Amino acid sequence: MKLSDKAFSISPSLTLDITAKANRMRKSGINVIGFGAGEPDFDTPDYIKKSSN
């Protein structure tokens, strides 16, 4: 498949790069809270959920 010049000019996703780095850190035993992909790895505290109603 031949890609256009525009396709080659698109930069890699920094969000995915940050998420991949966090995953590598976890695998090496570092305790990491990942916010790279916009999804924390813990649930929203109840007091915050209740305040938004």
A tleap script that builds the chain and sets N, CA, C and O, in Angstrom:
source leaprc.protein.ff14SB
mol = sequence {
  NMET LYS LEU SER ASP LYS ALA PHE SER ILE
  SER PRO SER LEU THR LEU ASP ILE THR ALA
  LYS ALA ASN ARG MET ARG LYS SER GLY ILE
  ASN VAL ILE GLY PHE GLY ALA GLY GLU PRO
  ASP PHE ASP THR PRO ASP TYR ILE LYS LYS
  SER SER CASN
}
set mol.1.N position { 0.836 -1.160 0.000 }
set mol.1.CA position { 0.000 0.000 0.000 }
set mol.1.C position { 0.893 1.240 0.000 }
set mol.1.O position { 1.864 1.317 0.752 }
set mol.2.N position { 0.558 2.188 -0.836 }
set mol.2.CA position { 1.312 3.433 -0.895 }
set mol.2.C position { 0.569 4.503 -0.094 }
set mol.2.O position { -0.620 4.735 -0.309 }
set mol.3.N position { 1.278 5.149 0.829 }
set mol.3.CA position { 0.677 6.193 1.646 }
set mol.3.C position { 0.995 7.568 1.082 }
set mol.3.O position { 2.015 7.758 0.420 }
set mol.4.N position { 0.121 8.514 1.346 }
set mol.4.CA position { 0.310 9.878 0.856 }
set mol.4.C position { 1.360 10.610 1.691 }
set mol.4.O position { 1.723 10.175 2.784 }
set mol.5.N position { 1.836 11.730 1.149 }
set mol.5.CA position { 2.768 12.579 1.895 }
set mol.5.C position { 2.118 13.067 3.184 }
set mol.5.O position { 2.787 13.181 4.211 }
set mol.6.N position { 0.818 13.357 3.138 }
set mol.6.CA position { 0.087 13.804 4.330 }
set mol.6.C position { 0.140 12.740 5.422 }
set mol.6.O position { 0.354 13.061 6.592 }
set mol.7.N position { -0.052 11.491 5.051 }
set mol.7.CA position { -0.014 10.403 6.033 }
set mol.7.C position { 1.363 10.310 6.696 }
set mol.7.O position { 1.458 10.041 7.893 }
set mol.8.N position { 2.412 10.529 5.931 }
set mol.8.CA position { 3.761 10.467 6.493 }
set mol.8.C position { 4.076 11.667 7.387 }
set mol.8.O position { 4.988 11.599 8.211 }
set mol.9.N position { 3.329 12.766 7.230 }
set mol.9.CA position { 3.608 13.964 8.021 }
set mol.9.C position { 2.928 13.948 9.388 }
set mol.9.O position { 3.195 14.819 10.216 }
set mol.10.N position { 2.056 12.974 9.637 }
set mol.10.CA position { 1.339 12.899 10.916 }
set mol.10.C position { 2.281 12.364 11.991 }
set mol.10.O position { 2.924 11.329 11.817 }
set mol.11.N position { 2.348 13.093 13.104 }
set mol.11.CA position { 3.219 12.689 14.221 }
set mol.11.C position { 2.576 11.564 15.022 }
set mol.11.O position { 1.351 11.459 15.077 }
set mol.12.N position { 3.400 10.726 15.642 }
set mol.12.CA position { 2.864 9.682 16.520 }
set mol.12.C position { 2.105 10.303 17.693 }
set mol.12.O position { 2.375 11.442 18.074 }
set mol.13.N position { 1.177 9.574 18.252 }
set mol.13.CA position { 0.364 10.045 19.367 }
set mol.13.C position { 1.190 10.120 20.645 }
set mol.13.O position { 1.756 9.119 21.085 }
set mol.14.N position { 1.258 11.312 21.239 }
set mol.14.CA position { 1.965 11.460 22.516 }
set mol.14.C position { 1.212 10.757 23.642 }
set mol.14.O position { 1.822 10.242 24.579 }
set mol.15.N position { -0.122 10.739 23.543 }
set mol.15.CA position { -0.931 10.067 24.564 }
set mol.15.C position { -0.618 8.575 24.592 }
set mol.15.O position { -0.438 7.996 25.663 }
set mol.16.N position { -0.552 7.955 23.419 }
set mol.16.CA position { -0.237 6.528 23.374 }
set mol.16.C position { 1.189 6.261 23.835 }
set mol.16.O position { 1.458 5.226 24.446 }
set mol.17.N position { 2.103 7.178 23.550 }
set mol.17.CA position { 3.483 7.044 23.994 }
set mol.17.C position { 3.574 7.093 25.518 }
set mol.17.O position { 4.291 6.301 26.129 }
set mol.18.N position { 2.841 8.027 26.128 }
set mol.18.CA position { 2.827 8.142 27.593 }
set mol.18.C position { 2.228 6.889 28.215 }
set mol.18.O position { 2.737 6.381 29.213 }
set mol.19.N position { 1.140 6.392 27.621 }
set mol.19.CA position { 0.499 5.176 28.131 }
set mol.19.C position { 1.440 3.982 28.031 }
set mol.19.O position { 1.511 3.177 28.959 }
set mol.20.N position { 2.155 3.857 26.935 }
set mol.20.CA position { 3.112 2.759 26.758 }
set mol.20.C position { 4.237 2.863 27.789 }
set mol.20.O position { 4.673 1.850 28.335 }
set mol.21.N position { 4.706 4.083 28.055 }
set mol.21.CA position { 5.762 4.268 29.049 }
set mol.21.C position { 5.270 3.873 30.432 }
set mol.21.O position { 5.996 3.219 31.181 }
set mol.22.N position { 4.044 4.261 30.785 }
set mol.22.CA position { 3.470 3.879 32.081 }
set mol.22.C position { 3.365 2.362 32.191 }
set mol.22.O position { 3.646 1.798 33.248 }
set mol.23.N position { 2.965 1.700 31.113 }
set mol.23.CA position { 2.863 0.233 31.123 }
set mol.23.C position { 4.229 -0.415 31.320 }
set mol.23.O position { 4.350 -1.398 32.051 }
set mol.24.N position { 5.260 0.131 30.670 }
set mol.24.CA position { 6.619 -0.404 30.860 }
set mol.24.C position { 7.068 -0.218 32.299 }
set mol.24.O position { 7.695 -1.106 32.876 }
set mol.25.N position { 6.754 0.927 32.878 }
set mol.25.CA position { 7.133 1.197 34.271 }
set mol.25.C position { 6.433 0.221 35.210 }
set mol.25.O position { 7.051 -0.289 36.145 }
set mol.26.N position { 5.140 -0.046 34.969 }
set mol.26.CA position { 4.402 -1.014 35.802 }
set mol.26.C position { 5.048 -2.392 35.730 }
set mol.26.O position { 5.219 -3.066 36.746 }
set mol.27.N position { 5.407 -2.804 34.501 }
set mol.27.CA position { 6.032 -4.121 34.322 }
set mol.27.C position { 7.350 -4.229 35.060 }
set mol.27.O position { 7.750 -5.318 35.473 }
set mol.28.N position { 8.030 -3.095 35.230 }
set mol.28.CA position { 9.311 -3.125 35.948 }
set mol.28.C position { 9.136 -2.981 37.456 }
set mol.28.O position { 10.119 -2.922 38.194 }
set mol.29.N position { 7.865 -2.925 37.922 }
set mol.29.CA position { 7.607 -2.910 39.351 }
set mol.29.C position { 7.351 -1.540 39.951 }
set mol.29.O position { 7.220 -1.421 41.170 }
set mol.30.N position { 7.277 -0.512 39.137 }
set mol.30.CA position { 7.021 0.836 39.639 }
set mol.30.C position { 5.514 1.035 39.762 }
set mol.30.O position { 4.759 0.700 38.850 }
set mol.31.N position { 5.083 1.585 40.901 }
set mol.31.CA position { 3.673 1.862 41.122 }
set mol.31.C position { 3.307 3.136 40.351 }
set mol.31.O position { 3.782 4.223 40.681 }
set mol.32.N position { 2.465 2.996 39.331 }
set mol.32.CA position { 2.134 4.111 38.440 }
set mol.32.C position { 0.624 4.295 38.378 }
set mol.32.O position { -0.121 3.324 38.246 }
set mol.33.N position { 0.177 5.543 38.473 }
set mol.33.CA position { -1.214 5.876 38.200 }
set mol.33.C position { -1.222 6.466 36.802 }
set mol.33.O position { -0.614 7.509 36.562 }
set mol.34.N position { -1.904 5.810 35.885 }
set mol.34.CA position { -1.868 6.224 34.496 }
set mol.34.C position { -2.968 7.203 34.130 }
set mol.34.O position { -4.151 6.873 34.214 }
set mol.35.N position { -2.587 8.397 33.727 }
set mol.35.CA position { -3.534 9.381 33.226 }
set mol.35.C position { -3.311 9.652 31.743 }
set mol.35.O position { -3.958 10.535 31.179 }
set mol.36.N position { -2.420 8.921 31.107 }
set mol.36.CA position { -2.067 9.176 29.720 }
set mol.36.C position { -3.226 9.060 28.757 }
set mol.36.O position { -3.395 9.925 27.897 }
set mol.37.N position { -4.026 8.025 28.874 }
set mol.37.CA position { -5.127 7.817 27.935 }
set mol.37.C position { -6.438 8.401 28.446 }
set mol.37.O position { -7.499 8.128 27.885 }
set mol.38.N position { -6.373 9.196 29.495 }
set mol.38.CA position { -7.573 9.837 30.007 }
set mol.38.C position { -8.426 8.963 30.886 }
set mol.38.O position { -9.561 9.324 31.196 }
set mol.39.N position { -7.917 7.832 31.291 }
set mol.39.CA position { -8.671 6.929 32.145 }
set mol.39.C position { -7.814 6.537 33.336 }
set mol.39.O position { -6.914 5.707 33.203 }
set mol.40.N position { -8.081 7.125 34.506 }
set mol.40.CA position { -7.311 6.717 35.681 }
set mol.40.C position { -7.590 5.254 36.002 }
set mol.40.O position { -8.648 4.725 35.658 }
set mol.41.N position { -6.652 4.614 36.652 }
set mol.41.CA position { -6.828 3.198 36.973 }
set mol.41.C position { -7.446 3.001 38.354 }
set mol.41.O position { -7.157 2.018 39.036 }
set mol.42.N position { -8.301 3.946 38.763 }
set mol.42.CA position { -9.086 3.810 39.986 }
set mol.42.C position { -10.428 4.489 39.753 }
set mol.42.O position { -10.548 5.366 38.897 }
set mol.43.N position { -11.440 4.078 40.522 }
set mol.43.CA position { -12.775 4.618 40.366 }
set mol.43.C position { -12.855 6.031 40.944 }
set mol.43.O position { -12.090 6.383 41.842 }
set mol.44.N position { -13.776 6.832 40.431 }
set mol.44.CA position { -14.003 8.168 40.962 }
set mol.44.C position { -14.566 8.043 42.370 }
set mol.44.O position { -15.512 7.287 42.589 }
set mol.45.N position { -13.997 8.778 43.338 }
set mol.45.CA position { -14.497 8.697 44.715 }
set mol.45.C position { -15.985 9.064 44.796 }
set mol.45.O position { -16.466 9.913 44.045 }
set mol.46.N position { -16.705 8.413 45.719 }
set mol.46.CA position { -18.147 8.617 45.851 }
set mol.46.C position { -18.513 10.075 46.107 }
set mol.46.O position { -19.506 10.560 45.564 }
set mol.47.N position { -17.729 10.786 46.926 }
set mol.47.CA position { -18.089 12.170 47.238 }
set mol.47.C position { -18.061 13.055 45.991 }
set mol.47.O position { -18.780 14.053 45.925 }
set mol.48.N position { -17.245 12.702 45.016 }
set mol.48.CA position { -17.225 13.459 43.763 }
set mol.48.C position { -18.415 13.079 42.898 }
set mol.48.O position { -19.052 13.938 42.289 }
set mol.49.N position { -18.709 11.789 42.849 }
set mol.49.CA position { -19.879 11.341 42.077 }
set mol.49.C position { -21.157 11.991 42.608 }
set mol.49.O position { -22.005 12.422 41.826 }
set mol.50.N position { -21.299 12.063 43.936 }
set mol.50.CA position { -22.496 12.629 44.552 }
set mol.50.C position { -22.594 14.127 44.313 }
set mol.50.O position { -23.699 14.654 44.181 }
set mol.51.N position { -21.466 14.826 44.253 }
set mol.51.CA position { -21.504 16.281 44.091 }
set mol.51.C position { -21.914 16.699 42.693 }
set mol.51.O position { -22.342 17.835 42.489 }
set mol.52.N position { -21.790 15.799 41.722 }
set mol.52.CA position { -22.126 16.162 40.344 }
set mol.52.C position { -23.602 15.978 40.024 }
set mol.52.O position { -24.024 16.254 38.901 }
set mol.53.N position { -24.394 15.519 40.984 }
set mol.53.CA position { -25.848 15.299 40.736 }
set mol.53.C position { -26.633 16.532 40.975 }
set mol.53.O position { -27.854 16.527 40.816 }
savepdb mol mol.pdb
quit
